[in-house]
Amino acid sequence: MVTSDVNLDDVARAVAAAAPELDEVGRRIFVQTLRLLARGEPVTHSQIADAAGVPDEDAEESLRSWPLAFWDDQDRIVHFWGMSIDRLEPTHSMEIDDMTVYGWCAWDTLFIPEILNTDAHVESADPHNGETVRLTVTPEGVKQIHPLGAMVSFLLPDGPLGADVVQRFCHFVHFFSSPESGQAWIGQHPGTFLMTVDQAFELGRLTNQLR
């Protein structure tokens, strides 16, 4: 699929439908978990409950029910819904308020800054040619893209996003330094397609709204 074939509304609905459904309390827990994790340290369900203004047991019940929340051996959240405090491979780093955290995929670095209402300086490597892609993502859009022709690969979820989301989805969503590099890569990965960085940001905005 090429960029001109992408219907962002349809893709956003597909992604939102594949993620766990959130009610009003769930949305507050979701947002506050990302905000706390952006500090670069593990967070407890009690910290999240305090930040979200919900009972501790409600926060823990929601967090335990979501397959996109990952805990360490001290019962603290360390990876959550596209954000990790630990470096991952491939690496999609986000520098937020002088702290570096990591996206599970390229697209995570494009939708999370709007949720946090802050800027993120993003750096990632093109998996086809190894070139570094750098950009600044704000809540309103993407700035300072280098190289200017950078693209993003994407894959429609083939079912609910579960604990294997990184292997089944994230490993197919990357930044590329040029359309040519992206086309060469998606040609070897059936089902993937390319978007411009601005399109991928807009997809994130639409998906955030649906959540």
Secondary structure, 3 states (H helix, E strand, C coil): CCHHHCCHHHHHHHHHHHCCCCCHHHHHHHHHHHHHHCCCCCECHHHHHHHHCCCHHHHHHHHHHCCCEEECCCCCEEEECCEECCCCCCCEEEEECCEEEEECCCCHHHHHHHHHCCCEEEEEECCCCCCEEEEEECCCCEEEEECCCCEEEEECCCCCCCCCHHHHCHHHCCEECCHHHHHHHHCCCCCEEEEEHHHHHHHHHHHHHHC
